[in-house]
Amino acid sequence: NLDRSDHFELLESDLPGVLHQQSGGMIIDEAQRIPELHDELLQAIDKNSHSGLFILSGSQNFHDRFLTYGNVKAGRDHHPGYHLFPYDISEASPIAETGVYECIKNGFYPHVLVQGIKPADFYPSYVQGCMERDIRLLRAMEQPSLFINFLRSCAGHIGRVLNLSALADNVGIAVNTAKDWLGLLEANFLVYRLESHSHHYKKRIIKSPKLYFYDTGLASCLLRIPDASSVGQHYLYGALFENLVISEIVKYFRHSGTKPPISYWRESNGMEINCLLTTRTNRLFALEIKGGRRQSTEYFRNLKRFDKLLTSQRPHTSAGHQKSEAIIPEVEKIVVYAGADTVFTPDTSMWSWHDMPRLLDKLLSASSEDHEALSDSH
């Protein structure tokens, strides 16, 4: 564990010697703390024909640096690695016993859910720990107060199209600094970007990504929301609920060893679909995420407009049948809302947030192969 000073000093003082002596292998935690470890590991691996000798873990995203295409040579076995996030909603205690406001406010870190540490105590110390252990290490940052303000500004932009200039102006820093700091937050698994859908379907769409946090508890802390009862009254409640659902999709897929095939859709006129999930079998799950507790047909308005757009561009024969060469996908229209009941109709489905584990399982299955439509799952 390179957080321990004795372990850190041992490897730093004689890194090649220590690695070459470990014929039985090593598990190295907080591996990002020694940048030279990358090159030395490759040499040690080349001298040993056994696979699985070294397992690396850490609180910073060093995976791409260690396993880029140029560094993974022929015959060198490697595992693609896992991203371990806070609990996803299927791992947490039964959410039927938890209100949506409490779920957003508490977040999904084990320290809060299992150890019972109050969010107001845990999240500030967690952010401080990230700054001291990882972020300051990576950039030797000399402006911690400005960085905290930048982090709060990011929390105020969740669910919005990323605008680095606006983030920089809010804090009083240069745009390039905002870009670097956002990269640090991403490397430390605090925030992520949801990219715009790759196909424009002959429409002018917004191409910039949207910004989300991996955990709504951290976002709520940064927004200074005092308690769960204040979540629903906050001006960003809708964005927080949207963040909750999107982050659960990301975590559930990542914990299953799969990159989430999701994006969002936003036309230049403002018409938006919160989340699109593309499968390998030409199916497209379109999700609208609504923080309301009551069912409403209005929730499906943009979904139906989007479906109509794709239907109008799907080529047909004179007999009215779709041509076999068409690539326009079929659309599954889904609403996730904060109410209690899940309801299915022949061409739509409205999922309660309580049923998120079941929905996530269906989406993961559908992304791998063409399973039955969600509307038939009841």
GURO-693525 format. One record per residue (C-alpha): x, y, z; residue number from 0; residue in three letters. Coordinates in Angstrom, 2 decimals. Layout:
REM residues N
> px_py_pz_k_r
> X_Y_Z_NUM_ALA;
...
END
This chain:
REM residues 378
> px_py_pz_k_r
> 0.00_0.00_0.00_0_ASN;
> 1.82_3.09_-1.23_1_LEU;
> -0.15_5.25_1.16_2_ASP;
> 2.08_3.72_3.83_3_ARG;
> 5.34_5.61_4.08_4_SER;
> 7.44_2.47_4.67_5_ASP;
> 6.03_0.71_1.61_6_HIS;
> 6.41_3.84_-0.50_7_PHE;
> 10.04_4.34_0.56_8_GLU;
> 10.85_0.66_-0.09_9_LEU;
> 9.66_0.74_-3.69_10_LEU;
> 10.96_4.22_-4.44_11_GLU;
> 14.44_3.42_-3.15_12_SER;
> 14.91_0.26_-5.26_13_ASP;
> 11.94_-0.17_-7.57_14_LEU;
> 13.62_-2.47_-10.16_15_PRO;
> 15.10_-4.69_-7.46_16_GLY;
> 11.85_-5.09_-5.54_17_VAL;
> 9.83_-5.94_-8.66_18_LEU;
> 12.32_-8.46_-9.98_19_HIS;
> 12.53_-10.20_-6.59_20_GLN;
> 8.78_-10.81_-6.40_21_GLN;
> 8.63_-14.16_-8.19_22_SER;
> 5.29_-14.87_-6.54_23_GLY;
> 3.73_-11.61_-7.67_24_GLY;
> 2.54_-8.43_-5.94_25_MET;
> -0.60_-6.45_-5.24_26_ILE;
> 0.20_-2.72_-5.32_27_ILE;
> -2.41_-0.31_-4.01_28_ASP;
> -2.33_3.44_-4.81_29_GLU;
> -0.03_2.55_-7.71_30_ALA;
> -0.39_6.01_-9.24_31_GLN;
> 1.87_7.46_-6.53_32_ARG;
> 5.02_6.20_-8.31_33_ILE;
> 4.89_7.23_-12.00_34_PRO;
> 8.07_5.25_-12.77_35_GLU;
> 6.24_2.05_-11.83_36_LEU;
> 4.80_1.90_-15.36_37_HIS;
> 8.08_1.36_-17.21_38_ASP;
> 9.61_-0.87_-14.56_39_GLU;
> 6.57_-3.14_-14.52_40_LEU;
> 6.76_-3.66_-18.27_41_LEU;
> 10.39_-4.75_-17.98_42_GLN;
> 9.61_-7.09_-15.08_43_ALA;
> 6.72_-8.65_-17.00_44_ILE;
> 8.88_-9.17_-20.09_45_ASP;
> 11.33_-11.21_-17.98_46_LYS;
> 8.63_-13.51_-16.56_47_ASN;
> 6.42_-15.80_-18.63_48_SER;
> 3.71_-16.13_-15.98_49_HIS;
> 0.55_-14.05_-16.25_50_SER;
> -1.32_-12.35_-13.44_51_GLY;
> 1.75_-11.58_-11.33_52_LEU;
> 0.93_-7.95_-10.69_53_PHE;
> -2.40_-6.51_-9.60_54_ILE;
> -2.60_-2.73_-9.47_55_LEU;
> -5.24_-0.64_-7.75_56_SER;
> -5.58_3.01_-6.91_57_GLY;
> -7.87_5.94_-6.34_58_SER;
> -6.83_7.69_-9.56_59_GLN;
> -7.54_6.60_-13.12_60_ASN;
> -4.11_5.41_-14.28_61_PHE;
> -5.50_2.52_-16.37_62_HIS;
> -5.12_4.15_-19.80_63_ASP;
> -1.48_5.01_-19.17_64_ARG;
> -0.58_1.46_-18.13_65_PHE;
> -2.45_-0.41_-20.85_66_LEU;
> -2.32_1.66_-24.00_67_THR;
> -2.04_-0.19_-27.29_68_TYR;
> 1.65_0.58_-27.70_69_GLY;
> 2.52_-0.81_-24.29_70_ASN;
> 0.64_-4.10_-24.50_71_VAL;
> 3.00_-6.12_-26.65_72_LYS;
> 2.31_-9.41_-28.34_73_ALA;
> 2.34_-12.30_-25.89_74_GLY;
> 1.99_-10.05_-22.85_75_ARG;
> -1.15_-11.11_-21.00_76_ASP;
> -3.14_-8.41_-19.28_77_HIS;
> -6.56_-7.84_-17.82_78_HIS;
> -8.47_-4.78_-19.01_79_PRO;
> -9.08_-3.71_-15.40_80_GLY;
> -12.14_-2.74_-13.38_81_TYR;
> -13.47_0.58_-12.21_82_HIS;
> -14.77_0.28_-8.67_83_LEU;
> -17.28_3.04_-7.95_84_PHE;
> -19.54_3.63_-4.94_85_PRO;
> -22.28_1.03_-4.53_86_TYR;
> -24.79_0.85_-7.32_87_ASP;
> -28.45_0.78_-6.38_88_ILE;
> -28.68_-3.01_-6.70_89_SER;
> -25.96_-3.46_-4.06_90_GLU;
> -27.35_-1.01_-1.51_91_ALA;
> -29.89_-1.89_1.15_92_SER;
> -33.47_-2.26_-0.13_93_PRO;
> -34.37_1.13_-1.56_94_ILE;
> -38.08_0.50_-1.02_95_ALA;
> -37.38_1.54_2.56_96_GLU;
> -35.61_4.73_1.49_97_THR;
> -37.19_7.86_0.07_98_GLY;
> -35.80_9.37_-3.09_99_VAL;
> -34.71_12.50_-1.24_100_TYR;
> -32.75_10.43_1.27_101_GLU;
> -31.20_8.40_-1.53_102_CYS;
> -30.00_11.54_-3.32_103_ILE;
> -28.75_13.21_-0.16_104_LYS;
> -26.95_10.17_1.31_105_ASN;
> -25.35_8.90_-1.89_106_GLY;
> -23.87_5.41_-2.20_107_PHE;
> -20.49_5.42_-0.51_108_TYR;
> -20.03_2.48_1.93_109_PRO;
> -18.89_4.85_4.67_110_HIS;
> -22.37_6.39_4.73_111_VAL;
> -24.53_3.35_3.94_112_LEU;
> -22.67_0.71_5.94_113_VAL;
> -20.62_2.49_8.58_114_GLN;
> -23.34_5.01_9.30_115_GLY;
> -21.14_8.11_8.97_116_ILE;
> -23.28_11.19_8.44_117_LYS;
> -23.01_12.67_4.91_118_PRO;
> -22.19_16.07_6.41_119_ALA;
> -19.17_14.51_8.10_120_ASP;
> -18.03_12.12_5.38_121_PHE;
> -18.13_14.08_2.12_122_TYR;
> -16.10_17.15_3.19_123_PRO;
> -13.36_14.88_4.55_124_SER;
> -13.52_12.75_1.39_125_TYR;
> -12.99_15.79_-0.85_126_VAL;
> -10.17_17.02_1.37_127_GLN;
> -8.55_13.59_1.24_128_GLY;
> -8.71_13.52_-2.57_129_CYS;
> -7.06_16.92_-2.75_130_MET;
> -4.28_16.05_-0.34_131_GLU;
> -3.56_12.53_-1.55_132_ARG;
> -4.24_12.60_-5.29_133_ASP;
> -5.09_15.92_-6.88_134_ILE;
> -2.38_17.98_-5.20_135_ARG;
> 0.04_15.15_-5.94_136_LEU;
> -0.87_15.19_-9.62_137_LEU;
> -0.67_18.92_-10.22_138_ARG;
> 0.97_20.41_-7.11_139_ALA;
> -2.03_22.70_-7.00_140_MET;
> -1.43_25.88_-5.01_141_GLU;
> -5.01_27.19_-5.00_142_GLN;
> -7.08_24.75_-2.90_143_PRO;
> -9.83_27.26_-2.07_144_SER;
> -10.34_28.10_-5.74_145_LEU;
> -10.42_24.42_-6.56_146_PHE;
> -13.18_23.80_-4.00_147_ILE;
> -15.14_26.67_-5.56_148_ASN;
> -14.61_25.07_-8.95_149_PHE;
> -15.91_21.76_-7.60_150_LEU;
> -19.00_23.53_-6.24_151_ARG;
> -19.50_25.21_-9.60_152_SER;
> -19.41_21.79_-11.29_153_CYS;
> -22.10_20.60_-8.88_154_ALA;
> -24.21_23.57_-9.93_155_GLY;
> -23.88_22.48_-13.56_156_HIS;
> -24.94_18.84_-13.26_157_ILE;
> -27.21_17.72_-16.07_158_GLY;
> -26.27_20.73_-18.17_159_ARG;
> -24.31_20.95_-21.39_160_VAL;
> -20.68_21.44_-20.44_161_LEU;
> -19.51_25.04_-20.78_162_ASN;
> -15.91_25.43_-19.64_163_LEU;
> -16.01_29.20_-20.12_164_SER;
> -18.97_29.51_-17.74_165_ALA;
> -17.30_27.25_-15.16_166_LEU;
> -14.10_29.30_-15.39_167_ALA;
> -15.94_32.63_-15.11_168_ASP;
> -17.86_31.45_-12.04_169_ASN;
> -14.61_30.79_-10.20_170_VAL;
> -12.39_33.48_-11.73_171_GLY;
> -9.86_31.18_-13.40_172_ILE;
> -8.61_30.73_-16.96_173_ALA;
> -10.45_28.36_-19.30_174_VAL;
> -7.34_26.20_-19.67_175_ASN;
> -7.14_25.90_-15.89_176_THR;
> -10.79_24.86_-15.76_177_ALA;
> -10.07_22.24_-18.43_178_LYS;
> -7.12_20.86_-16.43_179_ASP;
> -9.07_20.80_-13.17_180_TRP;
> -12.03_19.07_-14.78_181_LEU;
> -9.60_16.44_-16.04_182_GLY;
> -8.39_15.93_-12.47_183_LEU;
> -11.94_15.42_-11.24_184_LEU;
> -12.52_12.85_-13.97_185_GLU;
> -9.23_11.06_-13.20_186_ALA;
> -10.31_10.78_-9.56_187_ASN;
> -13.78_9.44_-10.48_188_PHE;
> -15.70_12.39_-9.08_189_LEU;
> -17.36_13.59_-12.30_190_VAL;
> -17.88_12.29_-15.81_191_TYR;
> -19.09_13.54_-19.17_192_ARG;
> -22.05_12.07_-21.02_193_LEU;
> -21.37_12.47_-24.72_194_GLU;
> -23.87_13.60_-27.31_195_SER;
> -25.38_10.91_-29.53_196_HIS;
> -23.12_10.15_-32.48_197_SER;
> -25.88_10.07_-35.13_198_HIS;
> -27.67_13.33_-35.87_199_HIS;
> -30.53_11.86_-38.00_200_TYR;
> -30.50_14.95_-40.24_201_LYS;
> -31.07_17.27_-37.30_202_LYS;
> -28.90_20.04_-35.89_203_ARG;
> -27.90_18.72_-32.48_204_ILE;
> -25.75_19.91_-29.60_205_ILE;
> -22.43_18.06_-29.72_206_LYS;
> -20.91_19.13_-26.39_207_SER;
> -21.09_16.62_-23.51_208_PRO;
> -23.17_16.98_-20.35_209_LYS;
> -21.66_16.97_-16.87_210_LEU;
> -22.61_14.58_-14.05_211_TYR;
> -21.23_13.39_-10.70_212_PHE;
> -20.69_9.72_-9.94_213_TYR;
> -22.42_10.22_-6.58_214_ASP;
> -25.34_12.48_-5.75_215_THR;
> -24.37_12.54_-2.07_216_GLY;
> -21.17_14.37_-2.94_217_LEU;
> -23.04_16.73_-5.27_218_ALA;
> -25.62_17.46_-2.56_219_SER;
> -22.85_18.24_-0.08_220_CYS;
> -21.18_20.64_-2.51_221_LEU;
> -24.54_22.32_-3.13_222_LEU;
> -24.85_22.80_0.65_223_ARG;
> -28.19_20.98_0.85_224_ILE;
> -28.64_20.65_4.64_225_PRO;
> -30.87_17.57_4.85_226_ASP;
> -32.97_15.14_2.85_227_ALA;
> -36.17_17.14_3.35_228_SER;
> -34.54_20.06_1.52_229_SER;
> -33.67_18.04_-1.60_230_VAL;
> -37.12_18.24_-3.17_231_GLY;
> -37.27_21.99_-2.63_232_GLN;
> -33.87_22.67_-4.18_233_HIS;
> -33.83_24.36_-7.58_234_TYR;
> -31.60_21.55_-8.88_235_LEU;
> -33.75_18.66_-7.63_236_TYR;
> -34.71_17.63_-11.19_237_GLY;
> -31.04_17.63_-12.22_238_ALA;
> -30.08_15.66_-9.11_239_LEU;
> -32.70_13.00_-9.84_240_PHE;
> -31.51_12.84_-13.44_241_GLU;
> -27.93_12.51_-12.16_242_ASN;
> -29.05_9.69_-9.84_243_LEU;
> -30.49_7.63_-12.69_244_VAL;
> -27.68_8.29_-15.18_245_ILE;
> -24.97_7.49_-12.62_246_SER;
> -26.72_4.24_-11.68_247_GLU;
> -26.63_3.15_-15.32_248_ILE;
> -22.93_4.01_-15.54_249_VAL;
> -22.02_2.21_-12.28_250_LYS;
> -24.13_-0.87_-13.00_251_TYR;
> -22.53_-1.37_-16.42_252_PHE;
> -19.02_-0.67_-15.13_253_ARG;
> -19.44_-3.05_-12.20_254_HIS;
> -20.44_-5.67_-14.77_255_SER;
> -17.23_-5.08_-16.72_256_GLY;
> -19.03_-3.32_-19.57_257_THR;
> -18.62_0.18_-20.92_258_LYS;
> -22.08_1.81_-20.83_259_PRO;
> -23.21_2.48_-24.43_260_PRO;
> -25.13_5.62_-23.47_261_ILE;
> -25.38_9.17_-24.76_262_SER;
> -27.91_11.99_-24.78_263_TYR;
> -29.83_13.82_-27.49_264_TRP;
> -30.42_17.55_-27.65_265_ARG;
> -31.51_19.45_-30.73_266_GLU;
> -30.61_23.07_-31.33_267_SER;
> -34.24_24.01_-30.60_268_ASN;
> -33.93_22.58_-27.07_269_GLY;
> -35.76_19.25_-27.58_270_MET;
> -33.90_16.71_-25.48_271_GLU;
> -33.82_13.02_-24.58_272_ILE;
> -31.96_12.52_-21.30_273_ASN;
> -30.39_9.18_-22.14_274_CYS;
> -30.04_6.96_-25.22_275_LEU;
> -28.75_3.40_-24.93_276_LEU;
> -27.71_1.70_-28.14_277_THR;
> -27.59_-2.07_-28.54_278_THR;
> -25.68_-4.19_-31.02_279_ARG;
> -28.91_-5.40_-32.59_280_THR;
> -30.18_-2.08_-33.91_281_ASN;
> -32.36_-1.21_-30.92_282_ARG;
> -32.34_2.13_-29.20_283_LEU;
> -33.63_2.65_-25.67_284_PHE;
> -34.69_6.25_-25.18_285_ALA;
> -35.05_7.29_-21.53_286_LEU;
> -36.67_10.41_-20.14_287_GLU;
> -35.94_11.01_-16.45_288_ILE;
> -38.52_12.92_-14.41_289_LYS;
> -38.36_13.82_-10.74_290_GLY;
> -42.14_14.04_-10.37_291_GLY;
> -44.03_11.50_-8.27_292_ARG;
> -47.23_11.46_-10.33_293_ARG;
> -47.66_9.69_-13.64_294_GLN;
> -48.17_11.97_-16.61_295_SER;
> -48.52_11.37_-20.34_296_THR;
> -46.61_14.65_-20.77_297_GLU;
> -43.45_12.78_-19.79_298_TYR;
> -43.59_10.95_-23.13_299_PHE;
> -43.87_14.06_-25.32_300_ARG;
> -40.21_14.27_-26.35_301_ASN;
> -39.93_10.49_-26.63_302_LEU;
> -42.78_10.42_-29.13_303_LYS;
> -41.29_13.31_-31.09_304_ARG;
> -37.96_11.49_-31.22_305_PHE;
> -39.63_8.25_-32.33_306_ASP;
> -41.54_10.14_-35.01_307_LYS;
> -38.28_11.67_-36.25_308_LEU;
> -36.63_8.28_-36.66_309_LEU;
> -39.75_6.74_-38.20_310_THR;
> -39.86_9.47_-40.83_311_SER;
> -36.28_8.65_-41.87_312_GLN;
> -36.69_4.89_-41.94_313_ARG;
> -36.78_3.85_-45.64_314_PRO;
> -39.79_1.79_-46.73_315_HIS;
> -40.76_-0.17_-49.79_316_THR;
> -43.90_0.60_-51.74_317_SER;
> -45.67_-2.11_-49.77_318_ALA;
> -44.89_-0.26_-46.55_319_GLY;
> -42.28_-2.68_-45.27_320_HIS;
> -38.92_-1.46_-44.05_321_GLN;
> -36.02_-2.21_-46.35_322_LYS;
> -33.55_-4.74_-45.05_323_SER;
> -30.62_-2.32_-45.50_324_GLU;
> -32.14_0.33_-43.22_325_ALA;
> -29.97_1.31_-40.27_326_ILE;
> -32.44_3.52_-38.40_327_ILE;
> -33.03_1.69_-35.10_328_PRO;
> -36.31_0.79_-33.46_329_GLU;
> -36.99_2.91_-30.39_330_VAL;
> -38.05_1.67_-26.95_331_GLU;
> -39.68_4.59_-25.12_332_LYS;
> -38.99_4.59_-21.36_333_ILE;
> -39.71_7.06_-18.57_334_VAL;
> -38.03_6.75_-15.17_335_VAL;
> -39.79_8.81_-12.52_336_TYR;
> -39.87_9.29_-8.74_337_ALA;
> -43.28_7.71_-8.26_338_GLY;
> -44.12_4.36_-6.72_339_ALA;
> -45.68_2.31_-9.55_340_ASP;
> -44.21_0.84_-12.72_341_THR;
> -46.65_0.80_-15.62_342_VAL;
> -46.41_-0.83_-19.06_343_PHE;
> -48.37_-0.07_-22.22_344_THR;
> -47.98_-1.71_-25.65_345_PRO;
> -45.41_0.84_-26.87_346_ASP;
> -44.14_2.61_-23.73_347_THR;
> -43.09_1.88_-20.16_348_SER;
> -42.96_4.08_-17.07_349_MET;
> -40.54_2.77_-14.46_350_TRP;
> -40.59_3.70_-10.79_351_SER;
> -37.17_4.53_-9.41_352_TRP;
> -37.82_1.74_-6.89_353_HIS;
> -37.58_-0.70_-9.81_354_ASP;
> -34.22_0.63_-11.00_355_MET;
> -32.35_-2.65_-10.26_356_PRO;
> -34.72_-4.57_-12.54_357_ARG;
> -34.52_-1.91_-15.24_358_LEU;
> -30.73_-1.85_-15.07_359_LEU;
> -30.59_-5.63_-15.46_360_ASP;
> -32.82_-5.44_-18.53_361_LYS;
> -30.74_-2.66_-20.10_362_LEU;
> -27.51_-4.57_-19.51_363_LEU;
> -28.99_-7.73_-21.03_364_SER;
> -30.32_-5.83_-24.02_365_ALA;
> -26.96_-4.18_-24.66_366_SER;
> -25.34_-7.61_-24.97_367_SER;
> -27.89_-9.37_-27.12_368_GLU;
> -31.41_-8.89_-28.41_369_ASP;
> -33.56_-9.90_-25.44_370_HIS;
> -37.27_-9.39_-25.19_371_GLU;
> -38.46_-5.79_-25.22_372_ALA;
> -38.80_-4.08_-21.87_373_LEU;
> -42.49_-3.50_-22.49_374_SER;
> -42.99_-7.27_-22.52_375_ASP;
> -41.06_-7.88_-19.28_376_SER;
> -44.11_-7.61_-17.03_377_HIS;
END
